[in-house]
Amino acid sequence: MPPTFRHRRTHRLLAAAAGLATVGALAAAMPASAHQDKATPLHHHGSGRYQDVQLLSFNDLHGNLEPPTGSSGRVTELAADGTTKTIDAGGVEYLATHLRNARKDNKYSITAAAGDMVGASPLISGLFHDEPTIEALNGLDLDVTSVGNHEFDEGAKELARLQKGGCHPTDGCYGGEKFGGADFPYLAANVTDEKTKKPILKPYWVWKKNGVKVGFIGVTLEGTPNIVSAEGVKGLKFGDEVETINKYAKELQRQGVKSIVALIHEGGAPASTAYNYDCDSPGAGDGISGPIVDIAKNVTPAVDALVTGHTHQAYACTIPDPAGKPRMVTSASSFGRLYTDTTLTYDRWTGDIARTAVKSANHVVTRDVAKAADMTSLITKWKALSAPVASRPIGYIAGEIGNVGTESPMGDLIADAQLAYAKSVDAEADLAVMNPGGIRAGLTYAASGGEGDGVVTFGEAYTVQPFANTVNLVDLTGAQVVTALQQQVSGANEAAPKILQISKGLTYTLDLTKTGAARVVADSVKLNGAAIDPAATYRVAMNSFLAGGGDGFAELGKGANVRVGGDDLAALEAYLTANSAATTPYPVPAADRITVVK
């Protein structure tokens, strides 16, 4: 790969979902078919007092312009009889068609998003600092979005460039054309400059049409600095989501804007992964859990709906506001596989939303509709520019290498690749660990282009590891290794464990019947069959994000004798090239290093 392209990879940022706190089933139970209050229906179809306003929304696109592959390109649908099926979904050519069809006969229609439009993107976008995705969003007629944590992958200056336009300061103008920037505002109400104390971008935006006014406040998760490289958030402060939203809701009200929607890059987890699950259904274990629940319960009742993201889940739920009244909270999964259609009934007499009439549902971005020609042209343009890099073969695999599970085949492969790289620069290297959120996809066996089945291209590998981390080596004691493993399931990660992927030779038992750190059975941790010696020193390879203590792994950030190595994607490429051939493809890893007790 030419070195000029190597540094165009988006700077890393972990996309692991926020820790989820289990909560009880929600008190407000509503029919799955309607998701609306059972109050007397309002007559509000455009004449007189009430005006229906359509709100189309999505989140966590992550630059997926082409239809995502494998499990990343499917959604699960729940049938009335309780059975499920998967549906192929996603791709901006189809998303554009679905959104345009949904807007037909809706003169009052707004399209909004809840962050992570860019970052951790496939090569077709990430190679060009996500300019292609901004162009696509302009073509989708996106009206407004909040920032997500990934919008800070390359720092605040690059985010400002995506907003305002201009060619990249290092890589210049692609195809000889000046980049125009986003036609829509990015909102960052809770992201302030440490020196000026002011938001780095607009905190809110107001949509207006024929006397109808709807305000949007955009925030990202307060914990962004914990999951972003320090360089990406240098000089920035991330404020509390609830306090920020409540502050700007008052400001909007003072300006006479009473209909307000919060765009929040933080989310939750419904009890089912089916996109059409009724998370307002009653019963133990039903409903939704996670950070968004507490946020929703504390955001001022002046806010009429919450569009959320970050956890890559699908839901259209009601969560009681501080006054105890149901309020709609939605999320449209990720990668452009779904969009949410919400009806906000605007009361022209009061200027507010009639909350009892709010209804919402997620819809699949199916691939059985006509492709939007303008999106096809956009993809064709950028694919041509990226093709020389993307299509280069780097290895061969014997079957699908997925990234799903407590321990995944893809996780095993990456950890082994990093250990092999580490040994090449330091013969004393003992083991490697990899954060699961840094593994953005698996490797699909079926050909993505003309390369043939089982051939791994650079573009496919880039989709798996797009963060431009380095592979670092540190010294840790055996006791520190065990502590780091315990941090997978305790502290910040107790509610939503983040299980590190581990290299060959490292084994242990994970007992999920226990709680906290005890879930990692300390005396089961072995390296090449021998128990880890708490007092011994081990040379451990990991990416630069983990070496900085990211994602709640503070112990990994305490390593001594640090050596900063080369690019993590280059390590994967070198490993596949050295260990596979057309006649001897790389076998699918067994993912049997962690013994899980449930």
C-alpha positions as a printed NumPy array, in Angstrom:
array([[  0.   ,   0.   ,   0.   ],
       [  1.464,   3.407,  -0.914],
       [  2.534,   5.274,   2.217],
       [  0.566,   8.345,   1.161],
       [ -2.642,   6.425,   1.826],
       [ -1.552,   4.924,   5.116],
       [ -1.941,   8.195,   6.96 ],
       [ -5.338,   8.865,   5.493],
       [ -6.894,   6.267,   7.696],
       [ -9.237,   7.788,  10.198],
       [ -7.719,   8.179,  13.646],
       [ -9.007,   5.549,  15.976],
       [-11.911,   5.706,  18.269],
       [-13.506,   2.845,  20.108],
       [-17.155,   2.334,  19.254],
       [-17.995,  -0.011,  22.066],
       [-21.461,   0.662,  23.385],
       [-21.819,   2.515,  26.641],
       [-22.244,   0.411,  29.789],
       [-25.837,  -0.546,  30.261],
       [-27.493,  -0.442,  33.674],
       [-30.342,  -2.878,  34.058],
       [-33.609,  -1.293,  35.027],
       [-37.066,  -2.655,  35.632],
       [-39.788,  -2.83 ,  33.047],
       [-41.275,   0.505,  32.154],
       [-44.507,   1.496,  33.766],
       [-46.056,   2.839,  30.602],
       [-47.293,  -0.08 ,  28.481],
       [-48.531,   0.674,  24.98 ],
       [-49.643,  -1.361,  21.976],
       [-46.807,  -2.371,  19.642],
       [-48.804,  -1.36 ,  16.616],
       [-49.229,   2.237,  17.643],
       [-46.738,   3.257,  20.346],
       [-49.013,   6.128,  21.328],
       [-51.142,   7.228,  24.228],
       [-54.723,   5.947,  24.313],
       [-56.127,   9.437,  24.693],
       [-58.871,  10.705,  22.418],
       [-57.448,  11.052,  18.898],
       [-56.82 ,  14.558,  17.66 ],
       [-58.023,  15.801,  14.288],
       [-54.751,  17.138,  13.022],
       [-54.117,  16.364,   9.404],
       [-53.028,  19.83 ,   8.333],
       [-56.146,  21.933,   8.674],
       [-57.02 ,  24.152,  11.596],
       [-55.393,  23.928,  14.98 ],
       [-53.248,  20.803,  14.641],
       [-50.49 ,  20.1  ,  12.136],
       [-48.742,  16.755,  11.762],
       [-44.968,  17.15 ,  11.494],
       [-43.035,  14.139,  10.226],
       [-39.69 ,  13.489,  11.876],
       [-37.478,  11.016,  10.018],
       [-34.362,  10.019,  11.926],
       [-31.395,   7.675,  11.96 ],
       [-28.091,   7.333,  13.785],
       [-24.648,   5.715,  13.714],
       [-24.256,   5.586,   9.94 ],
       [-20.457,   5.344,  10.308],
       [-19.838,   6.104,   6.658],
       [-21.59 ,   2.966,   5.402],
       [-22.359,   4.232,   1.919],
       [-22.418,   0.799,   0.312],
       [-24.687,  -1.917,   1.709],
       [-22.88 ,  -3.337,   4.75 ],
       [-21.98 ,  -7.009,   4.503],
       [-22.453, -10.   ,   6.8  ],
       [-24.37 ,  -9.517,  10.044],
       [-23.674,  -5.77 ,   9.823],
       [-26.032,  -5.673,   6.843],
       [-28.968,  -7.53 ,   8.369],
       [-31.724,  -6.772,  10.859],
       [-33.891,  -9.166,  12.831],
       [-37.68 ,  -9.024,  12.504],
       [-40.067, -10.456,  15.076],
       [-43.241, -12.074,  13.707],
       [-46.592, -12.221,  15.481],
       [-46.103, -15.925,  16.231],
       [-42.845, -15.224,  18.048],
       [-40.535, -16.464,  15.304],
       [-37.792, -14.262,  13.863],
       [-36.196, -13.785,  10.476],
       [-33.354, -11.65 ,   9.179],
       [-33.649,  -9.078,   6.423],
       [-30.818,  -7.643,   4.327],
       [-30.722,  -3.906,   4.94 ],
       [-28.741,  -0.74 ,   4.436],
       [-26.873,   1.201,   1.759],
       [-27.403,   4.902,   1.038],
       [-28.762,   4.179,  -2.454],
       [-31.675,   2.447,  -0.744],
       [-31.83 ,   4.754,   2.282],
       [-32.28 ,   7.73 ,  -0.032],
       [-35.167,   6.04 ,  -1.821],
       [-36.879,   5.036,   1.419],
       [-36.556,   8.531,   2.911],
       [-37.806,  10.177,  -0.266],
       [-40.773,   7.828,  -0.447],
       [-41.566,   8.452,   3.223],
       [-41.571,  12.219,   2.664],
       [-44.141,  12.03 ,  -0.134],
       [-47.433,  13.661,   0.871],
       [-45.744,  15.081,   4.001],
       [-45.267,  18.798,   3.423],
       [-44.007,  19.217,   6.981],
       [-41.09 ,  16.808,   7.153],
       [-37.782,  17.048,   9.022],
       [-34.836,  14.635,   8.793],
       [-32.539,  14.463,  11.821],
       [-29.731,  12.253,  13.089],
       [-28.162,  11.418,  16.449],
       [-24.439,  11.33 ,  15.753],
       [-21.662,   9.068,  14.507],
       [-22.472,   9.828,  10.906],
       [-18.734,   9.484,  10.232],
       [-15.805,   7.682,  11.821],
       [-14.915,   3.991,  11.884],
       [-16.027,   4.112,   8.275],
       [-15.421,   1.663,   5.432],
       [-12.527,   2.519,   3.157],
       [-14.637,   4.223,   0.485],
       [-15.335,   6.998,   2.999],
       [-12.605,   6.713,   5.624],
       [ -9.801,   6.899,   3.074],
       [-10.996,  10.402,   2.2  ],
       [-11.592,  11.694,   5.722],
       [-15.319,  10.976,   5.345],
       [-15.939,  13.678,   2.769],
       [-17.972,  11.135,   0.726],
       [-20.342,  10.571,   3.652],
       [-20.932,  14.28 ,   4.177],
       [-21.737,  14.562,   0.464],
       [-24.153,  11.643,   0.785],
       [-25.866,  13.183,   3.821],
       [-26.297,  16.409,   1.884],
       [-27.954,  14.377,  -0.859],
       [-30.191,  12.648,   1.697],
       [-31.475,  16.101,   2.691],
       [-30.412,  15.699,   6.288],
       [-31.57 ,  18.783,   8.173],
       [-29.626,  18.468,  11.418],
       [-27.553,  16.062,  13.507],
       [-25.92 ,  15.937,  16.901],
       [-22.261,  15.086,  17.147],
       [-21.294,  11.593,  18.258],
       [-18.083,  10.429,  19.843],
       [-16.768,   9.389,  16.419],
       [-17.067,  12.902,  15.086],
       [-13.975,  13.56 ,  17.218],
       [-11.853,  10.787,  15.697],
       [ -9.65 ,  13.337,  13.957],
       [-10.164,  16.188,  16.405],
       [-12.259,  19.328,  16.631],
       [-10.473,  21.106,  13.757],
       [-11.324,  18.31 ,  11.35 ],
       [-14.916,  18.28 ,  12.591],
       [-15.09 ,  22.014,  11.906],
       [-13.8  ,  21.359,   8.379],
       [-16.515,  18.756,   7.802],
       [-19.041,  21.393,   8.866],
       [-17.653,  24.383,   6.994],
       [-15.834,  22.792,   4.053],
       [-12.378,  23.248,   2.593],
       [ -9.759,  20.794,   1.428],
       [ -7.869,  18.59 ,   3.861],
       [ -4.796,  20.375,   5.282],
       [ -2.516,  17.428,   4.514],
       [ -4.107,  15.431,   1.724],
       [ -5.557,  18.364,  -0.184],
       [ -8.497,  18.273,  -2.579],
       [ -9.629,  14.874,  -3.792],
       [-10.276,  14.662,  -7.509],
       [ -9.278,  18.294,  -7.803],
       [-12.547,  19.47 ,  -6.252],
       [-12.876,  21.693,  -3.198],
       [-14.915,  20.071,  -0.441],
       [-18.06 ,  22.091,   0.279],
       [-18.807,  20.852,   3.789],
       [-22.109,  19.883,   5.379],
       [-25.335,  21.577,   4.276],
       [-26.797,  20.715,   7.692],
       [-25.725,  21.926,  11.141],
       [-23.817,  19.692,  13.518],
       [-25.02 ,  20.389,  17.069],
       [-22.65 ,  20.09 ,  20.03 ],
       [-24.383,  21.73 ,  22.981],
       [-22.391,  19.902,  25.658],
       [-18.979,  20.097,  23.963],
       [-17.235,  23.294,  24.989],
       [-13.809,  24.833,  24.493],
       [-11.938,  24.667,  27.793],
       [-10.65 ,  28.223,  27.316],
       [-13.726,  30.049,  26.028],
       [-16.283,  27.858,  27.852],
       [-18.472,  28.107,  24.74 ],
       [-19.842,  25.256,  22.581],
       [-17.499,  24.452,  19.7  ],
       [-20.48 ,  24.256,  17.329],
       [-24.098,  25.366,  17.483],
       [-25.92 ,  24.036,  20.574],
       [-29.358,  24.067,  18.942],
       [-31.189,  24.75 ,  15.693],
       [-34.791,  25.673,  14.907],
       [-36.781,  24.316,  11.959],
       [-39.481,  26.682,  10.72 ],
       [-42.278,  26.411,   8.186],
       [-45.499,  28.406,   7.883],
       [-45.497,  29.373,  11.52 ],
       [-44.54 ,  25.914,  12.779],
       [-41.327,  25.93 ,  14.834],
       [-39.478,  22.871,  16.157],
       [-36.226,  23.263,  18.067],
       [-33.447,  20.67 ,  18.136],
       [-30.783,  20.394,  20.847],
       [-27.811,  18.122,  20.102],
       [-25.502,  16.456,  22.64 ],
       [-23.081,  13.546,  22.712],
       [-22.335,  11.268,  25.625],
       [-20.521,  12.891,  28.519],
       [-18.097,   9.952,  28.618],
       [-16.68 ,  10.636,  25.152],
       [-13.143,  11.359,  26.474],
       [-13.024,   7.819,  27.894],
       [-13.511,   6.245,  24.475],
       [-11.661,   8.679,  22.228],
       [ -7.944,   9.223,  21.792],
       [ -6.689,  12.049,  23.991],
       [ -5.525,  13.952,  20.903],
       [ -9.042,  13.897,  19.453],
       [-10.6  ,  15.697,  22.43 ],
       [ -7.662,  17.867,  23.496],
       [ -8.834,  21.211,  24.853],
       [-12.484,  20.142,  24.996],
       [-14.889,  19.609,  27.882],
       [-17.895,  17.304,  27.664],
       [-20.777,  18.317,  29.906],
       [-23.633,  16.436,  31.489],
       [-26.267,  15.538,  28.905],
       [-29.312,  16.278,  31.066],
       [-28.045,  19.579,  32.476],
       [-27.106,  20.764,  28.99 ],
       [-30.411,  19.824,  27.374],
       [-32.411,  21.41 ,  30.197],
       [-30.359,  24.601,  29.936],
       [-30.934,  25.044,  26.225],
       [-34.577,  23.984,  26.42 ],
       [-35.141,  27.009,  28.662],
       [-33.293,  29.198,  26.182],
       [-35.456,  27.946,  23.314],
       [-38.591,  28.555,  25.353],
       [-37.484,  32.121,  26.038],
       [-37.257,  32.533,  22.257],
       [-40.813,  31.301,  21.873],
       [-39.903,  27.789,  20.692],
       [-41.996,  25.331,  22.681],
       [-41.736,  22.228,  20.477],
       [-38.356,  20.689,  21.241],
       [-36.559,  17.479,  20.231],
       [-33.301,  16.31 ,  21.819],
       [-30.751,  14.56 ,  19.599],
       [-28.652,  12.517,  22.017],
       [-25.674,  10.363,  21.117],
       [-26.264,   7.979,  23.988],
       [-28.609,   5.04 ,  24.141],
       [-29.845,   1.859,  25.701],
       [-30.578,  -1.779,  25.085],
       [-34.069,  -3.18 ,  24.596],
       [-34.807,  -6.681,  25.874],
       [-34.927,  -7.965,  22.282],
       [-32.665,  -7.299,  19.323],
       [-35.614,  -7.416,  16.898],
       [-36.072,  -3.995,  15.332],
       [-39.867,  -4.157,  15.79 ],
       [-39.847,  -5.405,  19.397],
       [-42.455,  -3.677,  21.543],
       [-40.287,  -2.324,  24.332],
       [-43.35 ,  -0.915,  26.045],
       [-44.658,  -4.438,  26.622],
       [-45.24 ,  -5.327,  30.276],
       [-43.497,  -8.131,  32.105],
       [-40.333,  -8.947,  33.994],
       [-37.222,  -8.519,  31.875],
       [-39.034,  -6.485,  29.226],
       [-38.482,  -2.872,  28.328],
       [-35.228,  -1.049,  27.853],
       [-32.155,  -0.607,  30.028],
       [-29.051,   1.515,  29.86 ],
       [-27.885,   5.102,  30.249],
       [-30.7  ,   6.569,  28.154],
       [-33.284,   5.523,  30.747],
       [-31.922,   7.8  ,  33.471],
       [-31.323,  10.559,  30.946],
       [-34.894,  10.345,  29.653],
       [-36.324,  10.334,  33.161],
       [-34.499,  13.56 ,  34.012],
       [-34.65 ,  15.636,  30.823],
       [-37.173,  18.432,  31.278],
       [-40.773,  17.72 ,  30.187],
       [-40.356,  20.715,  27.854],
       [-38.595,  18.316,  25.497],
       [-41.165,  16.417,  23.462],
       [-39.12 ,  13.514,  22.036],
       [-35.641,  12.023,  22.262],
       [-33.78 ,  10.703,  19.209],
       [-30.85 ,   8.628,  20.456],
       [-27.952,   6.455,  19.297],
       [-24.514,   5.111,  20.227],
       [-25.531,   1.596,  21.292],
       [-26.467,   0.54 ,  17.728],
       [-29.795,  -0.809,  18.99 ],
       [-33.289,  -0.408,  17.561],
       [-36.174,   0.822,  19.689],
       [-39.205,   3.098,  19.737],
       [-40.17 ,   3.221,  23.402],
       [-41.877,   5.498,  25.838],
       [-40.031,   6.41 ,  29.027],
       [-41.726,   8.582,  31.665],
       [-40.462,  12.163,  31.865],
       [-39.885,  13.861,  35.27 ],
       [-43.611,  14.645,  35.408],
       [-44.41 ,  10.943,  34.978],
       [-45.827,  11.34 ,  31.482],
       [-44.773,   8.983,  28.667],
       [-42.304,  10.431,  26.163],
       [-41.057,   8.866,  22.936],
       [-37.43 ,   7.696,  22.832],
       [-36.124,   6.213,  19.578],
       [-33.025,   4.708,  17.981],
       [-32.608,   3.285,  14.477],
       [-29.898,   0.666,  14.964],
       [-26.808,   1.536,  12.882],
       [-25.144,   1.573,   9.457],
       [-28.252,   2.948,   7.721],
       [-30.213,  -0.282,   8.126],
       [-33.263,   1.418,   9.635],
       [-34.899,   4.8  ,   9.801],
       [-37.453,   6.003,  12.336],
       [-40.689,   7.707,  11.283],
       [-42.183,   9.774,  14.101],
       [-45.32 ,  11.886,  13.931],
       [-45.234,  15.025,  16.051],
       [-48.604,  16.753,  16.288],
       [-48.023,  20.492,  16.48 ],
       [-50.645,  22.615,  18.229],
       [-50.737,  25.98 ,  16.482],
       [-52.618,  27.548,  19.403],
       [-49.943,  26.696,  21.979],
       [-46.87 ,  26.255,  19.739],
       [-46.202,  22.947,  21.477],
       [-46.397,  19.271,  20.571],
       [-49.509,  17.392,  21.663],
       [-47.584,  14.617,  23.381],
       [-50.54 ,  12.235,  23.645],
       [-50.615,  12.01 ,  19.862],
       [-46.915,  11.271,  19.288],
       [-46.34 ,   7.971,  17.509],
       [-43.217,   6.346,  16.171],
       [-41.967,   3.211,  14.439],
       [-38.749,   1.909,  12.911],
       [-38.71 ,   0.87 ,   9.264],
       [-36.243,  -1.375,   7.46 ],
       [-34.097,   0.08 ,   4.693],
       [-34.79 ,  -2.89 ,   2.447],
       [-32.886,  -3.449,  -0.75 ],
       [-35.947,  -4.287,  -2.848],
       [-36.555,  -0.673,  -3.891],
       [-35.009,   1.25 ,  -6.757],
       [-31.556,   2.641,  -6.09 ],
       [-31.292,   6.432,  -5.921],
       [-29.335,   7.398,  -9.03 ],
       [-27.543,  10.324,  -7.384],
       [-26.255,   8.061,  -4.611],
       [-25.112,   5.484,  -7.154],
       [-23.152,   8.195,  -8.964],
       [-21.585,   9.352,  -5.704],
       [-20.5  ,   5.821,  -4.79 ],
       [-19.156,   5.208,  -8.286],
       [-17.064,   8.375,  -8.096],
       [-15.434,   7.564,  -4.768],
       [-15.007,   3.858,  -5.518],
       [-13.009,   4.769,  -8.592],
       [-10.683,   6.89 ,  -6.468],
       [-10.29 ,   4.215,  -3.802],
       [-10.169,   1.148,  -6.075],
       [ -6.37 ,   0.914,  -6.483],
       [ -6.022,   0.611,  -2.711],
       [ -9.228,  -1.224,  -1.856],
       [ -8.993,  -4.104,  -4.337],
       [ -5.487,  -5.258,  -3.504],
       [ -5.543,  -8.874,  -2.19 ],
       [ -3.772,  -9.401,   1.138],
       [ -4.741, -12.967,   2.05 ],
       [ -7.113, -15.914,   1.825],
       [ -9.627, -17.367,   4.305],
       [-11.297, -20.776,   4.422],
       [-14.673, -19.475,   5.58 ],
       [-16.584, -16.643,   7.215],
       [-14.587, -15.126,  10.091],
       [-17.179, -13.361,  12.211],
       [-16.847, -10.749,  14.926],
       [-19.834, -11.802,  17.025],
       [-19.686, -13.523,  20.39 ],
       [-17.973, -13.24 ,  23.761],
       [-14.854, -14.425,  21.994],
       [-15.012, -14.122,  18.224],
       [-13.019, -15.744,  15.422],
       [-12.108, -12.28 ,  14.158],
       [-10.937, -11.319,  17.629],
       [ -8.677, -14.373,  17.759],
       [ -7.237, -13.554,  14.34 ],
       [ -6.45 ,  -9.939,  15.223],
       [ -4.907, -10.826,  18.586],
       [ -2.724, -13.458,  16.919],
       [ -1.699, -10.984,  14.225],
       [ -0.704,  -8.425,  16.837],
       [  1.285, -10.988,  18.808],
       [  3.096, -12.071,  15.634],
       [  3.931,  -8.441,  14.869],
       [  5.083,  -7.9  ,  18.453],
       [  7.395, -10.919,  18.293],
       [  8.873,  -9.586,  15.057],
       [ 10.056,  -6.44 ,  16.828],
       [ 10.616,  -7.909,  20.294],
       [ 11.299, -11.61 ,  20.72 ],
       [ 10.251, -11.359,  24.381],
       [  6.594, -10.632,  23.517],
       [  4.289, -13.041,  25.383],
       [  0.682, -12.274,  24.568],
       [ -1.694,  -9.801,  22.938],
       [ -5.129,  -8.406,  23.794],
       [ -7.617,  -6.579,  21.549],
       [-10.649,  -4.469,  22.474],
       [-13.887,  -5.823,  20.956],
       [-15.218,  -2.391,  19.992],
       [-12.208,  -1.869,  17.749],
       [-13.283,  -4.81 ,  15.581],
       [-15.798,  -3.132,  13.299],
       [-16.733,  -6.125,  11.159],
       [-15.805,  -9.675,  10.325],
       [-14.246, -10.992,   7.126],
       [-16.837, -12.345,   4.731],
       [-15.989, -15.374,   2.609],
       [-18.109, -14.317,  -0.362],
       [-16.397, -12.   ,  -2.827],
       [-17.188,  -8.304,  -2.419],
       [-16.076,  -7.573,  -5.99 ],
       [-14.162,  -9.429,  -8.672],
       [-11.516, -10.854,  -6.359],
       [-13.181, -14.247,  -5.858],
       [-14.563, -16.062,  -2.814],
       [-12.212, -16.383,   0.133],
       [ -9.915, -13.604,  -1.03 ],
       [ -9.346, -10.877,   1.56 ],
       [ -8.781,  -7.435,   0.058],
       [ -7.218,  -4.445,   1.744],
       [-10.59 ,  -2.692,   1.61 ],
       [-12.243,  -5.532,   3.515],
       [ -9.502,  -5.537,   6.145],
       [ -9.793,  -1.764,   6.459],
       [-13.485,  -2.15 ,   7.264],
       [-12.505,  -4.448,  10.142],
       [ -9.824,  -2.139,  11.589],
       [-10.237,   1.46 ,  10.397],
       [ -8.829,   3.31 ,  13.408],
       [ -5.124,   3.784,  12.588],
       [ -3.981,   2.551,  15.979],
       [ -0.425,   1.477,  16.54 ],
       [  0.517,  -1.884,  18.06 ],
       [  2.312,  -1.079,  21.31 ],
       [  4.238,  -3.305,  23.699],
       [  4.294,  -2.842,  27.481],
       [  5.535,  -4.721,  30.512],
       [  2.858,  -5.896,  32.94 ],
       [  3.143,  -8.132,  35.965],
       [  1.072, -11.281,  36.076],
       [ -1.048,  -9.638,  38.761],
       [ -1.691,  -6.697,  36.418],
       [ -2.701,  -9.045,  33.599],
       [ -5.277, -10.667,  35.872],
       [ -6.507,  -7.27 ,  37.071],
       [ -6.929,  -6.106,  33.468],
       [ -8.987,  -9.207,  32.7  ],
       [-11.109,  -8.501,  35.772],
       [-11.719,  -4.953,  34.53 ],
       [-13.582,  -6.505,  31.605],
       [-16.447,  -7.334,  33.948],
       [-16.121,  -4.907,  36.858],
       [-16.064,  -1.198,  37.537],
       [-17.104,   0.801,  34.508],
       [-17.622,  -2.424,  32.538],
       [-19.645,  -4.392,  35.091],
       [-23.063,  -3.62 ,  33.628],
       [-21.959,  -4.241,  30.033],
       [-18.821,  -6.407,  29.979],
       [-16.188,  -5.631,  27.355],
       [-14.405,  -8.915,  26.786],
       [-10.888,  -8.533,  25.437],
       [ -9.963, -10.77 ,  22.538],
       [ -6.83 , -12.753,  23.374],
       [ -3.944, -14.331,  21.51 ],
       [ -3.238, -18.042,  21.197],
       [ -1.821, -19.562,  24.375],
       [ -3.709, -17.348,  26.824],
       [ -6.678, -19.143,  28.4  ],
       [ -9.013, -18.579,  31.339],
       [-12.531, -19.203,  32.617],
       [-15.222, -16.53 ,  32.614],
       [-17.954, -17.423,  35.104],
       [-20.995, -15.287,  34.312],
       [-22.961, -16.789,  37.194],
       [-20.842, -14.624,  39.523],
       [-20.676, -10.848,  39.816],
       [-17.996,  -8.225,  39.308],
       [-14.323,  -9.145,  39.207],
       [-15.109, -12.628,  40.521],
       [-16.429, -13.488,  37.072],
       [-12.819, -13.945,  35.979],
       [-11.632, -17.084,  37.76 ],
       [ -8.196, -15.854,  38.827],
       [ -6.46 , -19.224,  39.164],
       [ -7.702, -20.298,  35.717],
       [ -5.607, -17.695,  33.88 ],
       [ -2.836, -19.567,  32.077],
       [ -0.276, -18.851,  29.384],
       [  0.748, -21.819,  27.259],
       [ -0.677, -24.132,  29.907],
       [  1.209, -22.639,  32.85 ],
       [ -0.514, -20.543,  35.509],
       [  0.169, -16.82 ,  35.286],
       [  2.77 , -15.887,  37.903],
       [  1.551, -12.743,  39.727],
       [  5.128, -11.61 ,  40.371],
       [  6.538, -12.309,  36.924],
       [  6.801,  -9.704,  34.156],
       [  5.041, -10.317,  30.849],
       [  5.527,  -8.446,  27.569],
       [  2.027,  -7.623,  26.329],
       [  0.992,  -6.305,  22.911],
       [ -2.111,  -4.165,  22.475],
       [ -3.288,  -1.267,  20.37 ],
       [ -2.499,   2.3  ,  21.371],
       [ -6.052,   2.897,  22.569],
       [ -5.834,   0.14 ,  25.174],
       [ -2.27 ,   1.119,  26.04 ],
       [ -3.686,   4.485,  27.023],
       [ -6.097,   2.834,  29.448],
       [ -9.085,   3.31 ,  27.151],
       [-12.493,   1.707,  27.564],
       [-12.194,   1.242,  31.308],
       [ -8.939,  -0.762,  31.218],
       [ -6.96 ,   1.469,  33.548],
       [ -4.516,  -1.335,  34.383],
       [ -3.393,  -1.628,  30.775],
       [ -2.507,   2.056,  30.885],
       [ -0.004,   1.408,  33.684],
       [  2.375,  -0.661,  31.557],
       [  6.101,  -0.025,  31.824],
       [  8.843,  -0.053,  29.184],
       [  6.451,   1.127,  26.483],
       [  7.384,   0.576,  22.862],
       [  5.215,   2.23 ,  20.202],
       [  5.009,   0.003,  17.164],
       [  3.555,   0.161,  13.694],
       [  0.062,   0.388,  12.25 ],
       [ -2.416,  -2.254,  13.477],
       [ -3.933,  -2.8  ,  10.043],
       [ -0.452,  -3.352,   8.607],
       [  0.057,  -6.019,  11.278],
       [ -3.121,  -7.808,  10.212],
       [ -2.152,  -7.536,   6.552],
       [  1.343,  -8.924,   7.145],
       [ -0.024, -11.813,   9.205],
       [ -2.614, -12.853,   6.624],
       [ -0.124, -12.553,   3.793],
       [  2.416, -14.707,   5.632],
       [ -0.032, -17.335,   6.846],
       [ -2.385, -17.924,   3.923],
       [ -2.363, -18.73 ,   0.244],
       [ -4.916, -19.624,  -2.402],
       [ -4.159, -23.316,  -1.87 ],
       [ -3.906, -23.05 ,   1.934],
       [ -6.408, -20.427,   3.099],
       [ -6.368, -19.263,   6.718],
       [ -8.68 , -21.515,   8.781],
       [-11.582, -20.037,  10.727],
       [-10.36 , -19.662,  14.352],
       [-12.172, -21.847,  16.866],
       [-12.741, -19.043,  19.409],
       [-12.152, -21.481,  22.263],
       [ -9.613, -19.665,  24.417],
       [-12.122, -18.35 ,  26.934],
       [-14.245, -20.938,  28.738],
       [-17.575, -19.291,  29.467],
       [-19.761, -20.543,  32.319],
       [-23.379, -19.326,  32.208]])
